[in-house]
Amino acid sequence: MDIRTDHPTPPGTLVAAFFGYLVSTISALVGAGLLLGYRDELAQALRTASAGSSSAHLTEDQIQRSATFGQAVGIGVLVVLAVLYLFLSFRLKAGRNRARIVLTIVTLLQVASLVATSGTAVNYVSTAVSVLALVLSYLPASNTYIARVKHARAG
């Protein structure tokens, strides 16, 4: 019995790009975990800023709540981006060009953010893996696959 599907198999370049985005997502989540360890540094930075300001002096309770809030926002943003990366990675592997375009934009924003700020080693690794995955997703084999999927969906 021969089972045939109309959906072509993704090439190795696109599968490698998919796994690259997965690794990038995991490293971003590791970065979120590391952010939990920086609460004291955040609180100290808030104390220093509050002491240097002539108009706003924060109480210790306000400093602690602000540090917790800052961590929560940072982790929340990383989790949302991780879910977006996962969703788009699976769409890319399925041959969706729009996912590739959005991943390109997100990766370029990630690079711009890293250039504009000083990142951690985890940020550099995550960004490097994303850039590699981006390059792999635009190689000729990947382009051919995405064109075939688009043609199969239209036909």
Steps between C-alpha positions, in 0.01 A plus 500: 500500500645833394401806701559830327462848634479822305711679754871496415759408762695799638867510397781465751568873492148580617502224761832639630349852506202362693728342760711818509194703594411238762849529653471879491165478677642271769795732557261796533308307764828425677562875494161552662601256770826688553305823538353358819848511653544872436238628743756636747685682220174657382414609852848648549474692173165639615649599837787678327265681261267596784785631716639707212162656420402821674128458432420131547610296799365147503436302814655154533158343442457700176847397386429131563162518323656685205776240468243219506288682242802553275585131517139401428482727195834375366407136545152560356643657185748212458227239539276675244792519256581134561142397420510718186832343395363148552184572302691662215763224500236234444338713230840542333557125503159462336622724218323825582683799355323748727648324801844536343440872446385558857793295635731717289357816653515360855858381451607839363336669801685257725831593334421872525413462868827319566699768318322780689543346845757289672371144508594192691672196356158335472375794289796470265457124459125533443549774242779314319287186474204706374716663232630160390144365484396805301777444245405132471137591437600705194732248333394373155366166629280683751380746235407215266309319774305811602414569134380138457283522809355829382426348159344189657276715722391717207443211261 
